[in-house]
């Protein structure tokens, strides 16, 4: 999508701190971190949210999550991490491009805010 901020980041049109990139995804540092380690996993293919995935996109997301398991320790997530995917306004989804928040680097609170 031409006006999607994450599509522009993926294309390199908007600067970001890219920590990993392959054919399926980009992992960047979040610009407003909510934890010592706060990354965003951005599938390169644009789809709005987890509810709008095709079967093919679900396979891509599966590969992305599998690759994350191999990368996590290198990102400082040895002690564990939380994955968050917001869907819609009530969940505070601010960008209509599926993205997975990866939060860690310390013991996270039991309650989500």
Biopython code that builds the backbone (N, CA, C, O; Angstrom):
import numpy as np
from Bio.PDB.StructureBuilder import StructureBuilder

atoms = [
    (1, "UNK", "N", (0.844, -1.183, 0.000)),
    (1, "UNK", "CA", (0.000, 0.000, 0.000)),
    (1, "UNK", "C", (0.888, 1.244, 0.000)),
    (1, "UNK", "O", (1.888, 1.301, 0.716)),
    (2, "UNK", "N", (0.532, 2.194, -0.772)),
    (2, "UNK", "CA", (1.397, 3.353, -0.959)),
    (2, "UNK", "C", (1.481, 4.266, 0.260)),
    (2, "UNK", "O", (2.479, 4.967, 0.424)),
    (3, "UNK", "N", (0.467, 4.279, 1.115)),
    (3, "UNK", "CA", (0.490, 5.186, 2.264)),
    (3, "UNK", "C", (0.783, 4.468, 3.587)),
    (3, "UNK", "O", (0.690, 5.086, 4.648)),
    (4, "UNK", "N", (1.130, 3.199, 3.546)),
    (4, "UNK", "CA", (1.387, 2.415, 4.758)),
    (4, "UNK", "C", (2.811, 2.689, 5.266)),
    (4, "UNK", "O", (3.787, 2.489, 4.542)),
    (5, "UNK", "N", (2.911, 3.141, 6.498)),
    (5, "UNK", "CA", (4.225, 3.466, 7.072)),
    (5, "UNK", "C", (5.127, 2.229, 7.136)),
    (5, "UNK", "O", (6.330, 2.330, 6.892)),
    (6, "UNK", "N", (4.559, 1.069, 7.462)),
    (6, "UNK", "CA", (5.388, -0.130, 7.544)),
    (6, "UNK", "C", (5.849, -0.590, 6.159)),
    (6, "UNK", "O", (6.970, -1.079, 6.017)),
    (7, "UNK", "N", (5.005, -0.441, 5.140)),
    (7, "UNK", "CA", (5.442, -0.762, 3.776)),
    (7, "UNK", "C", (6.599, 0.148, 3.371)),
    (7, "UNK", "O", (7.542, -0.292, 2.712)),
    (8, "UNK", "N", (6.522, 1.422, 3.769)),
    (8, "UNK", "CA", (7.599, 2.364, 3.452)),
    (8, "UNK", "C", (8.882, 2.012, 4.200)),
    (8, "UNK", "O", (9.974, 2.147, 3.648)),
    (9, "UNK", "N", (8.765, 1.562, 5.448)),
    (9, "UNK", "CA", (9.940, 1.119, 6.212)),
    (9, "UNK", "C", (10.556, -0.102, 5.532)),
    (9, "UNK", "O", (11.774, -0.174, 5.363)),
    (10, "UNK", "N", (9.718, -1.057, 5.143)),
    (10, "UNK", "CA", (10.202, -2.273, 4.487)),
    (10, "UNK", "C", (10.949, -1.937, 3.201)),
    (10, "UNK", "O", (11.975, -2.548, 2.902)),
    (11, "UNK", "N", (10.439, -0.968, 2.438)),
    (11, "UNK", "CA", (11.079, -0.557, 1.178)),
    (11, "UNK", "C", (12.304, 0.319, 1.387)),
    (11, "UNK", "O", (13.029, 0.604, 0.433)),
    (12, "UNK", "N", (12.549, 0.756, 2.638)),
    (12, "UNK", "CA", (13.684, 1.623, 2.926)),
    (12, "UNK", "C", (13.401, 3.090, 2.676)),
    (12, "UNK", "O", (14.324, 3.905, 2.693)),
    (13, "UNK", "N", (12.139, 3.447, 2.442)),
    (13, "UNK", "CA", (11.763, 4.837, 2.197)),
    (13, "UNK", "C", (11.714, 5.660, 3.485)),
    (13, "UNK", "O", (11.841, 6.884, 3.449)),
    (14, "UNK", "N", (11.530, 4.992, 4.607)),
    (14, "UNK", "CA", (11.545, 5.630, 5.930)),
    (14, "UNK", "C", (12.642, 4.938, 6.728)),
    (14, "UNK", "O", (12.687, 3.708, 6.777)),
    (15, "UNK", "N", (13.531, 5.714, 7.357)),
    (15, "UNK", "CA", (14.619, 5.077, 8.106)),
    (15, "UNK", "C", (14.101, 4.316, 9.324)),
    (15, "UNK", "O", (13.107, 4.688, 9.946)),
    (16, "UNK", "N", (14.809, 3.244, 9.636)),
    (16, "UNK", "CA", (14.515, 2.442, 10.826)),
    (16, "UNK", "C", (15.786, 1.718, 11.223)),
    (16, "UNK", "O", (16.749, 1.655, 10.459)),
    (17, "UNK", "N", (15.774, 1.178, 12.422)),
    (17, "UNK", "CA", (16.898, 0.350, 12.871)),
    (17, "UNK", "C", (16.510, -1.101, 12.582)),
    (17, "UNK", "O", (15.810, -1.741, 13.366)),
    (18, "UNK", "N", (16.980, -1.603, 11.441)),
    (18, "UNK", "CA", (16.680, -2.976, 11.035)),
    (18, "UNK", "C", (17.682, -3.911, 11.692)),
    (18, "UNK", "O", (18.894, -3.744, 11.559)),
    (19, "UNK", "N", (17.154, -4.896, 12.400)),
    (19, "UNK", "CA", (18.000, -5.887, 13.053)),
    (19, "UNK", "C", (18.084, -7.181, 12.263)),
    (19, "UNK", "O", (19.030, -7.953, 12.415)),
    (20, "UNK", "N", (17.083, -7.414, 11.415)),
    (20, "UNK", "CA", (17.068, -8.636, 10.616)),
    (20, "UNK", "C", (16.169, -8.412, 9.405)),
    (20, "UNK", "O", (15.172, -7.695, 9.477)),
    (21, "UNK", "N", (16.542, -9.043, 8.286)),
    (21, "UNK", "CA", (15.705, -8.993, 7.092)),
    (21, "UNK", "C", (15.938, -10.243, 6.263)),
    (21, "UNK", "O", (17.071, -10.695, 6.102)),
    (22, "UNK", "N", (14.853, -10.795, 5.741)),
    (22, "UNK", "CA", (14.935, -11.883, 4.774)),
    (22, "UNK", "C", (13.812, -11.688, 3.750)),
    (22, "UNK", "O", (13.219, -10.611, 3.689)),
    (23, "UNK", "N", (13.517, -12.694, 2.962)),
    (23, "UNK", "CA", (12.507, -12.556, 1.907)),
    (23, "UNK", "C", (11.100, -12.352, 2.451)),
    (23, "UNK", "O", (10.252, -11.776, 1.768)),
    (24, "UNK", "N", (10.838, -12.820, 3.679)),
    (24, "UNK", "CA", (9.491, -12.774, 4.249)),
    (24, "UNK", "C", (9.238, -11.607, 5.186)),
    (24, "UNK", "O", (8.101, -11.151, 5.306)),
    (25, "UNK", "N", (10.286, -11.108, 5.862)),
    (25, "UNK", "CA", (10.046, -10.152, 6.946)),
    (25, "UNK", "C", (11.221, -9.232, 7.193)),
    (25, "UNK", "O", (12.328, -9.420, 6.689)),
    (26, "UNK", "N", (10.917, -8.219, 8.004)),
    (26, "UNK", "CA", (11.917, -7.318, 8.557)),
    (26, "UNK", "C", (11.642, -7.254, 10.057)),
    (26, "UNK", "O", (10.484, -7.228, 10.473)),
    (27, "UNK", "N", (12.688, -7.229, 10.863)),
    (27, "UNK", "CA", (12.552, -6.989, 12.298)),
    (27, "UNK", "C", (13.282, -5.695, 12.598)),
    (27, "UNK", "O", (14.466, -5.545, 12.298)),
    (28, "UNK", "N", (12.542, -4.749, 13.205)),
    (28, "UNK", "CA", (13.094, -3.429, 13.519)),
    (28, "UNK", "C", (12.912, -3.131, 14.998)),
    (28, "UNK", "O", (12.120, -3.776, 15.685)),
    (29, "UNK", "N", (13.667, -2.133, 15.479)),
    (29, "UNK", "CA", (13.451, -1.623, 16.832)),
    (29, "UNK", "C", (12.220, -0.729, 16.823)),
    (29, "UNK", "O", (12.024, 0.056, 15.896)),
    (30, "UNK", "N", (11.388, -0.847, 17.859)),
    (30, "UNK", "CA", (10.226, 0.024, 17.999)),
    (30, "UNK", "C", (10.702, 1.421, 18.381)),
    (30, "UNK", "O", (11.611, 1.560, 19.199)),
    (31, "UNK", "N", (10.103, 2.454, 17.802)),
    (31, "UNK", "CA", (10.523, 3.833, 18.077)),
    (31, "UNK", "C", (10.005, 4.337, 19.421)),
    (31, "UNK", "O", (10.483, 5.357, 19.918)),
    (32, "UNK", "N", (9.038, 3.642, 20.015)),
    (32, "UNK", "CA", (8.495, 4.027, 21.329)),
    (32, "UNK", "C", (8.468, 2.791, 22.221)),
    (32, "UNK", "O", (7.395, 2.271, 22.527)),
    (33, "UNK", "N", (9.645, 2.316, 22.644)),
    (33, "UNK", "CA", (9.712, 1.034, 23.349)),
    (33, "UNK", "C", (8.942, 1.016, 24.671)),
    (33, "UNK", "O", (8.947, 1.980, 25.436)),
    (34, "UNK", "N", (8.283, -0.116, 24.907)),
    (34, "UNK", "CA", (7.528, -0.345, 26.130)),
    (34, "UNK", "C", (8.223, -1.365, 27.034)),
    (34, "UNK", "O", (7.683, -1.743, 28.074)),
    (35, "UNK", "N", (9.401, -1.804, 26.644)),
    (35, "UNK", "CA", (10.210, -2.758, 27.405)),
    (35, "UNK", "C", (11.665, -2.526, 26.997)),
    (35, "UNK", "O", (11.921, -1.892, 25.973)),
    (36, "UNK", "N", (12.631, -3.036, 27.789)),
    (36, "UNK", "CA", (14.033, -2.862, 27.403)),
    (36, "UNK", "C", (14.331, -3.357, 25.983)),
    (36, "UNK", "O", (15.124, -2.745, 25.268)),
    (37, "UNK", "N", (13.711, -4.439, 25.585)),
    (37, "UNK", "CA", (13.776, -4.907, 24.207)),
    (37, "UNK", "C", (12.358, -4.842, 23.659)),
    (37, "UNK", "O", (11.470, -5.546, 24.139)),
    (38, "UNK", "N", (12.147, -4.004, 22.663)),
    (38, "UNK", "CA", (10.833, -3.884, 22.015)),
    (38, "UNK", "C", (11.083, -3.799, 20.521)),
    (38, "UNK", "O", (11.530, -2.779, 19.996)),
    (39, "UNK", "N", (10.781, -4.899, 19.857)),
    (39, "UNK", "CA", (11.003, -5.024, 18.427)),
    (39, "UNK", "C", (9.674, -5.196, 17.713)),
    (39, "UNK", "O", (8.669, -5.553, 18.327)),
    (40, "UNK", "N", (9.679, -4.941, 16.423)),
    (40, "UNK", "CA", (8.503, -5.184, 15.588)),
    (40, "UNK", "C", (8.886, -6.138, 14.474)),
    (40, "UNK", "O", (9.850, -5.904, 13.745)),
    (41, "UNK", "N", (8.129, -7.210, 14.347)),
    (41, "UNK", "CA", (8.271, -8.141, 13.240)),
    (41, "UNK", "C", (7.254, -7.706, 12.192)),
    (41, "UNK", "O", (6.050, -7.710, 12.447)),
    (42, "UNK", "N", (7.742, -7.332, 11.014)),
    (42, "UNK", "CA", (6.894, -6.832, 9.934)),
    (42, "UNK", "C", (6.946, -7.790, 8.750)),
    (42, "UNK", "O", (7.971, -7.864, 8.072)),
    (43, "UNK", "N", (5.865, -8.527, 8.484)),
    (43, "UNK", "CA", (5.860, -9.308, 7.243)),
    (43, "UNK", "C", (5.967, -8.355, 6.053)),
    (43, "UNK", "O", (5.359, -7.284, 6.058)),
    (44, "UNK", "N", (6.722, -8.734, 5.055)),
    (44, "UNK", "CA", (6.899, -7.858, 3.897)),
    (44, "UNK", "C", (5.623, -7.751, 3.064)),
    (44, "UNK", "O", (5.379, -6.728, 2.425)),
    (45, "UNK", "N", (4.826, -8.789, 3.072)),
    (45, "UNK", "CA", (3.559, -8.740, 2.349)),
    (45, "UNK", "C", (2.542, -7.970, 3.185)),
    (45, "UNK", "O", (2.394, -8.232, 4.379)),
    (46, "UNK", "N", (1.852, -7.035, 2.574)),
    (46, "UNK", "CA", (0.899, -6.196, 3.303)),
    (46, "UNK", "C", (-0.432, -6.921, 3.474)),
    (46, "UNK", "O", (-1.052, -7.346, 2.499)),
    (47, "UNK", "N", (-0.856, -7.053, 4.721)),
    (47, "UNK", "CA", (-2.230, -7.411, 5.059)),
    (47, "UNK", "C", (-2.518, -6.767, 6.396)),
    (47, "UNK", "O", (-1.627, -6.637, 7.235)),
    (48, "UNK", "N", (-3.761, -6.364, 6.597)),
    (48, "UNK", "CA", (-4.100, -5.463, 7.691)),
    (48, "UNK", "C", (-3.901, -6.063, 9.076)),
    (48, "UNK", "O", (-3.384, -5.391, 9.968)),
    (49, "UNK", "N", (-4.296, -7.304, 9.270)),
    (49, "UNK", "CA", (-4.234, -7.890, 10.607)),
    (49, "UNK", "C", (-4.346, -9.397, 10.519)),
    (49, "UNK", "O", (-4.510, -9.960, 9.436)),
    (50, "UNK", "N", (-4.255, -10.035, 11.651)),
    (50, "UNK", "CA", (-4.227, -11.495, 11.701)),
    (50, "UNK", "C", (-5.531, -12.130, 11.221)),
    (50, "UNK", "O", (-5.545, -13.293, 10.819)),
    (51, "UNK", "N", (-6.620, -11.373, 11.261)),
    (51, "UNK", "CA", (-7.923, -11.893, 10.837)),
    (51, "UNK", "C", (-8.081, -11.860, 9.315)),
    (51, "UNK", "O", (-8.961, -12.529, 8.773)),
    (52, "UNK", "N", (-7.255, -11.102, 8.633)),
    (52, "UNK", "CA", (-7.396, -10.943, 7.188)),
    (52, "UNK", "C", (-6.359, -11.726, 6.391)),
    (52, "UNK", "O", (-6.182, -11.485, 5.196)),
    (53, "UNK", "N", (-5.677, -12.656, 7.041)),
    (53, "UNK", "CA", (-4.654, -13.440, 6.356)),
    (53, "UNK", "C", (-5.274, -14.478, 5.430)),
    (53, "UNK", "O", (-6.299, -15.085, 5.740)),
    (54, "UNK", "N", (-4.630, -14.665, 4.294)),
    (54, "UNK", "CA", (-4.952, -15.801, 3.435)),
    (54, "UNK", "C", (-4.170, -17.004, 3.977)),
    (54, "UNK", "O", (-3.337, -16.857, 4.871)),
    (55, "UNK", "N", (-4.441, -18.176, 3.436)),
    (55, "UNK", "CA", (-3.670, -19.356, 3.836)),
    (55, "UNK", "C", (-2.190, -19.169, 3.519)),
    (55, "UNK", "O", (-1.331, -19.564, 4.307)),
    (56, "UNK", "N", (-1.891, -18.572, 2.375)),
    (56, "UNK", "CA", (-0.495, -18.327, 1.997)),
    (56, "UNK", "C", (0.172, -17.368, 2.985)),
    (56, "UNK", "O", (1.314, -17.591, 3.386)),
    (57, "UNK", "N", (-0.526, -16.312, 3.375)),
    (57, "UNK", "CA", (0.027, -15.354, 4.330)),
    (57, "UNK", "C", (0.219, -15.993, 5.698)),
    (57, "UNK", "O", (1.168, -15.662, 6.409)),
    (58, "UNK", "N", (-0.667, -16.901, 6.070)),
    (58, "UNK", "CA", (-0.508, -17.618, 7.339)),
    (58, "UNK", "C", (0.766, -18.468, 7.306)),
    (58, "UNK", "O", (1.459, -18.585, 8.317)),
    (59, "UNK", "N", (1.071, -19.055, 6.160)),
    (59, "UNK", "CA", (2.307, -19.830, 6.027)),
    (59, "UNK", "C", (3.529, -18.919, 6.137)),
    (59, "UNK", "O", (4.528, -19.287, 6.754)),
    (60, "UNK", "N", (3.446, -17.731, 5.538)),
    (60, "UNK", "CA", (4.547, -16.762, 5.638)),
    (60, "UNK", "C", (4.751, -16.369, 7.097)),
    (60, "UNK", "O", (5.879, -16.361, 7.588)),
    (61, "UNK", "N", (3.656, -16.043, 7.791)),
    (61, "UNK", "CA", (3.770, -15.666, 9.202)),
    (61, "UNK", "C", (4.350, -16.809, 10.022)),
    (61, "UNK", "O", (5.144, -16.575, 10.933)),
    (62, "UNK", "N", (3.966, -18.035, 9.713)),
    (62, "UNK", "CA", (4.535, -19.194, 10.399)),
    (62, "UNK", "C", (6.044, -19.280, 10.217)),
    (62, "UNK", "O", (6.775, -19.558, 11.168)),
    (63, "UNK", "N", (6.509, -19.041, 8.994)),
    (63, "UNK", "CA", (7.969, -19.045, 8.745)),
    (63, "UNK", "C", (8.648, -17.928, 9.525)),
    (63, "UNK", "O", (9.740, -18.117, 10.062)),
    (64, "UNK", "N", (8.001, -16.761, 9.590)),
    (64, "UNK", "CA", (8.570, -15.631, 10.332)),
    (64, "UNK", "C", (8.720, -15.986, 11.813)),
    (64, "UNK", "O", (9.765, -15.737, 12.414)),
    (65, "UNK", "N", (7.680, -16.561, 12.388)),
    (65, "UNK", "CA", (7.734, -16.912, 13.813)),
    (65, "UNK", "C", (8.756, -18.012, 14.068)),
    (65, "UNK", "O", (9.440, -17.994, 15.091)),
    (66, "UNK", "N", (8.866, -18.960, 13.161)),
    (66, "UNK", "CA", (9.875, -20.018, 13.301)),
    (66, "UNK", "C", (11.275, -19.419, 13.268)),
    (66, "UNK", "O", (12.132, -19.803, 14.064)),
    (67, "UNK", "N", (11.514, -18.479, 12.352)),
    (67, "UNK", "CA", (12.821, -17.822, 12.266)),
    (67, "UNK", "C", (13.098, -17.016, 13.523)),
    (67, "UNK", "O", (14.236, -16.978, 13.992)),
    (68, "UNK", "N", (12.072, -16.367, 14.083)),
    (68, "UNK", "CA", (12.242, -15.610, 15.323)),
    (68, "UNK", "C", (12.777, -16.502, 16.434)),
    (68, "UNK", "O", (13.591, -16.063, 17.246)),
    (69, "UNK", "N", (12.328, -17.745, 16.477)),
    (69, "UNK", "CA", (12.810, -18.644, 17.529)),
    (69, "UNK", "C", (14.318, -18.850, 17.444)),
    (69, "UNK", "O", (14.973, -19.056, 18.466)),
    (70, "UNK", "N", (14.873, -18.796, 16.242)),
    (70, "UNK", "CA", (16.325, -18.939, 16.065)),
    (70, "UNK", "C", (17.071, -17.635, 16.348)),
    (70, "UNK", "O", (18.265, -17.663, 16.647)),
    (71, "UNK", "N", (16.387, -16.500, 16.257)),
    (71, "UNK", "CA", (17.025, -15.192, 16.419)),
    (71, "UNK", "C", (16.905, -14.618, 17.825)),
    (71, "UNK", "O", (17.682, -13.738, 18.194)),
    (72, "UNK", "N", (15.959, -15.092, 18.608)),
    (72, "UNK", "CA", (15.580, -14.443, 19.869)),
    (72, "UNK", "C", (16.758, -14.205, 20.812)),
    (72, "UNK", "O", (16.905, -13.100, 21.333)),
    (73, "UNK", "N", (17.580, -15.188, 21.039)),
    (73, "UNK", "CA", (18.691, -15.019, 21.981)),
    (73, "UNK", "C", (19.630, -13.901, 21.541)),
    (73, "UNK", "O", (20.141, -13.156, 22.378)),
    (74, "UNK", "N", (19.859, -13.778, 20.254)),
    (74, "UNK", "CA", (20.728, -12.734, 19.726)),
    (74, "UNK", "C", (20.159, -11.336, 19.905)),
    (74, "UNK", "O", (20.896, -10.353, 19.828)),
    (75, "UNK", "N", (18.863, -11.237, 20.142)),
    (75, "UNK", "CA", (18.212, -9.950, 20.391)),
    (75, "UNK", "C", (18.153, -9.611, 21.878)),
    (75, "UNK", "O", (17.562, -8.598, 22.251)),
    (76, "UNK", "N", (18.755, -10.441, 22.735)),
    (76, "UNK", "CA", (18.728, -10.191, 24.175)),
    (76, "UNK", "C", (17.467, -10.712, 24.845)),
    (76, "UNK", "O", (17.032, -10.176, 25.864)),
    (77, "UNK", "N", (16.884, -11.751, 24.277)),
    (77, "UNK", "CA", (15.619, -12.283, 24.791)),
    (77, "UNK", "C", (15.781, -13.681, 25.390)),
    (77, "UNK", "O", (14.850, -14.486, 25.370)),
    (78, "UNK", "N", (16.973, -13.957, 25.923)),
    (78, "UNK", "CA", (17.267, -15.285, 26.454)),
    (78, "UNK", "C", (16.310, -15.713, 27.557)),
    (78, "UNK", "O", (15.978, -16.893, 27.673)),
    (79, "UNK", "N", (15.862, -14.751, 28.372)),
    (79, "UNK", "CA", (14.992, -15.071, 29.501)),
    (79, "UNK", "C", (13.527, -15.229, 29.140)),
    (79, "UNK", "O", (12.714, -15.593, 29.989)),
    (80, "UNK", "N", (13.186, -14.962, 27.908)),
    (80, "UNK", "CA", (11.804, -15.081, 27.455)),
    (80, "UNK", "C", (11.319, -13.779, 26.846)),
    (80, "UNK", "O", (11.989, -12.750, 26.924)),
    (81, "UNK", "N", (10.158, -13.840, 26.248)),
    (81, "UNK", "CA", (9.594, -12.665, 25.596)),
    (81, "UNK", "C", (8.099, -12.831, 25.428)),
    (81, "UNK", "O", (7.557, -13.926, 25.582)),
    (82, "UNK", "N", (7.453, -11.749, 25.114)),
    (82, "UNK", "CA", (6.015, -11.722, 24.869)),
    (82, "UNK", "C", (5.791, -11.264, 23.436)),
    (82, "UNK", "O", (6.447, -10.336, 22.961)),
    (83, "UNK", "N", (4.851, -11.927, 22.745)),
    (83, "UNK", "CA", (4.446, -11.526, 21.406)),
    (83, "UNK", "C", (3.055, -10.932, 21.490)),
    (83, "UNK", "O", (2.174, -11.499, 22.137)),
    (84, "UNK", "N", (2.846, -9.782, 20.833)),
    (84, "UNK", "CA", (1.548, -9.119, 20.840)),
    (84, "UNK", "C", (1.208, -8.719, 19.410)),
    (84, "UNK", "O", (2.020, -8.120, 18.705)),
    (85, "UNK", "N", (-0.010, -9.064, 18.995)),
    (85, "UNK", "CA", (-0.523, -8.620, 17.702)),
    (85, "UNK", "C", (-1.885, -7.983, 17.951)),
    (85, "UNK", "O", (-2.834, -8.667, 18.333)),
    (86, "UNK", "N", (-1.978, -6.688, 17.737)),
    (86, "UNK", "CA", (-3.231, -5.977, 17.943)),
    (86, "UNK", "C", (-4.092, -6.086, 16.694)),
    (86, "UNK", "O", (-3.587, -6.117, 15.572)),
    (87, "UNK", "N", (-5.411, -6.144, 16.912)),
    (87, "UNK", "CA", (-6.359, -6.202, 15.797)),
    (87, "UNK", "C", (-7.472, -5.208, 16.064)),
    (87, "UNK", "O", (-8.311, -5.432, 16.935)),
    (88, "UNK", "N", (-7.486, -4.116, 15.325)),
    (88, "UNK", "CA", (-8.587, -3.167, 15.395)),
    (88, "UNK", "C", (-8.395, -2.061, 16.417)),
    (88, "UNK", "O", (-7.463, -2.070, 17.222)),
    (89, "UNK", "N", (-9.317, -1.108, 16.352)),
    (89, "UNK", "CA", (-9.254, 0.091, 17.190)),
    (89, "UNK", "C", (-9.345, -0.229, 18.686)),
    (89, "UNK", "O", (-8.639, 0.381, 19.489)),
    (90, "UNK", "N", (-10.194, -1.166, 19.064)),
    (90, "UNK", "CA", (-10.337, -1.493, 20.492)),
    (90, "UNK", "C", (-9.058, -2.081, 21.078)),
    (90, "UNK", "O", (-8.843, -2.013, 22.288)),
    (91, "UNK", "N", (-8.220, -2.650, 20.240)),
    (91, "UNK", "CA", (-6.941, -3.206, 20.693)),
    (91, "UNK", "C", (-5.793, -2.227, 20.485)),
    (91, "UNK", "O", (-4.631, -2.563, 20.715)),
    (92, "UNK", "N", (-6.120, -1.024, 20.052)),
    (92, "UNK", "CA", (-5.131, 0.037, 19.809)),
    (92, "UNK", "C", (-4.202, -0.264, 18.642)),
    (92, "UNK", "O", (-3.033, 0.122, 18.671)),
    (93, "UNK", "N", (-4.704, -0.951, 17.610)),
    (93, "UNK", "CA", (-3.897, -1.138, 16.408)),
    (93, "UNK", "C", (-3.792, 0.212, 15.714)),
    (93, "UNK", "O", (-4.796, 0.772, 15.276)),
    (94, "UNK", "N", (-2.576, 0.730, 15.617)),
    (94, "UNK", "CA", (-2.381, 2.066, 15.064)),
    (94, "UNK", "C", (-1.950, 2.049, 13.602)),
    (94, "UNK", "O", (-2.075, 3.065, 12.918)),
    (95, "UNK", "N", (-1.448, 0.924, 13.108)),
    (95, "UNK", "CA", (-1.043, 0.804, 11.710)),
    (95, "UNK", "C", (-1.734, -0.427, 11.137)),
    (95, "UNK", "O", (-1.633, -1.522, 11.690)),
    (96, "UNK", "N", (-2.429, -0.240, 10.037)),
    (96, "UNK", "CA", (-3.173, -1.329, 9.399)),
    (96, "UNK", "C", (-2.271, -2.177, 8.508)),
    (96, "UNK", "O", (-2.533, -2.353, 7.319)),
    (97, "UNK", "N", (-1.210, -2.696, 9.107)),
    (97, "UNK", "CA", (-0.290, -3.648, 8.462)),
    (97, "UNK", "C", (0.071, -4.609, 9.584)),
    (97, "UNK", "O", (0.615, -4.195, 10.607)),
    (98, "UNK", "N", (-0.227, -5.878, 9.399)),
    (98, "UNK", "CA", (0.048, -6.839, 10.470)),
    (98, "UNK", "C", (1.473, -6.670, 10.955)),
    (98, "UNK", "O", (2.412, -6.625, 10.159)),
    (99, "UNK", "N", (1.627, -6.577, 12.255)),
    (99, "UNK", "CA", (2.955, -6.517, 12.864)),
    (99, "UNK", "C", (2.874, -7.182, 14.230)),
    (99, "UNK", "O", (1.846, -7.135, 14.906)),
    (100, "UNK", "N", (3.957, -7.788, 14.610)),
    (100, "UNK", "CA", (4.051, -8.497, 15.883)),
    (100, "UNK", "C", (5.029, -7.733, 16.765)),
    (100, "UNK", "O", (6.189, -7.542, 16.402)),
    (101, "UNK", "N", (4.551, -7.297, 17.929)),
    (101, "UNK", "CA", (5.425, -6.679, 18.919)),
    (101, "UNK", "C", (6.153, -7.805, 19.646)),
    (101, "UNK", "O", (5.535, -8.790, 20.052)),
    (102, "UNK", "N", (7.454, -7.658, 19.808)),
    (102, "UNK", "CA", (8.288, -8.609, 20.540)),
    (102, "UNK", "C", (8.835, -7.838, 21.732)),
    (102, "UNK", "O", (9.630, -6.912, 21.570)),
    (103, "UNK", "N", (8.405, -8.222, 22.933)),
    (103, "UNK", "CA", (8.753, -7.488, 24.150)),
    (103, "UNK", "C", (9.523, -8.392, 25.100)),
    (103, "UNK", "O", (9.146, -9.545, 25.312)),
    (104, "UNK", "N", (10.601, -7.869, 25.672)),
    (104, "UNK", "CA", (11.378, -8.645, 26.627)),
    (104, "UNK", "C", (12.523, -7.831, 27.176)),
    (104, "UNK", "O", (12.496, -6.600, 27.184)),
    (105, "UNK", "N", (13.538, -8.553, 27.640)),
    (105, "UNK", "CA", (14.702, -7.894, 28.207)),
    (105, "UNK", "C", (14.622, -7.699, 29.698)),
    (105, "UNK", "O", (15.577, -7.224, 30.313)),
    (106, "UNK", "N", (13.493, -8.059, 30.296)),
    (106, "UNK", "CA", (13.294, -8.020, 31.749)),
    (106, "UNK", "C", (12.038, -8.832, 32.053)),
    (106, "UNK", "O", (11.312, -9.229, 31.142)),
    (107, "UNK", "N", (11.789, -9.073, 33.328)),
    (107, "UNK", "CA", (10.544, -9.732, 33.701)),
    (107, "UNK", "C", (9.409, -8.761, 33.435)),
    (107, "UNK", "O", (9.398, -7.640, 33.943)),
    (108, "UNK", "N", (8.449, -9.211, 32.626)),
    (108, "UNK", "CA", (7.333, -8.353, 32.257)),
    (108, "UNK", "C", (6.216, -8.457, 33.289)),
    (108, "UNK", "O", (6.069, -9.482, 33.956)),
    (109, "UNK", "N", (5.442, -7.404, 33.414)),
    (109, "UNK", "CA", (4.338, -7.375, 34.372)),
    (109, "UNK", "C", (3.328, -8.458, 34.026)),
    (109, "UNK", "O", (3.165, -8.827, 32.863)),
    (110, "UNK", "N", (2.649, -8.962, 35.057)),
    (110, "UNK", "CA", (1.622, -9.978, 34.860)),
    (110, "UNK", "C", (0.395, -9.409, 34.162)),
    (110, "UNK", "O", (-0.313, -10.135, 33.464)),
    (111, "UNK", "N", (0.139, -8.120, 34.344)),
    (111, "UNK", "CA", (-1.047, -7.493, 33.754)),
    (111, "UNK", "C", (-0.670, -6.743, 32.489)),
    (111, "UNK", "O", (0.350, -6.055, 32.440)),
    (112, "UNK", "N", (-1.491, -6.880, 31.482)),
    (112, "UNK", "CA", (-1.295, -6.121, 30.245)),
    (112, "UNK", "C", (-2.064, -4.811, 30.379)),
    (112, "UNK", "O", (-3.170, -4.795, 30.920)),
    (113, "UNK", "N", (-1.492, -3.719, 29.894)),
    (113, "UNK", "CA", (-2.214, -2.458, 29.963)),
    (113, "UNK", "C", (-2.574, -1.966, 28.587)),
    (113, "UNK", "O", (-3.191, -0.910, 28.451)),
]
sb = StructureBuilder()
sb.init_structure("model")
sb.init_model(0)
sb.init_chain("A")
sb.init_seg("    ")
for serial, (resi, resn, name, xyz) in enumerate(atoms, 1):
    if name == "N":
        sb.init_residue(resn, " ", resi, " ")
    sb.init_atom(name, np.array(xyz, "f"), 0.0, 1.0, " ", f" {name:<3s}", serial, name[0])
structure = sb.get_structure()
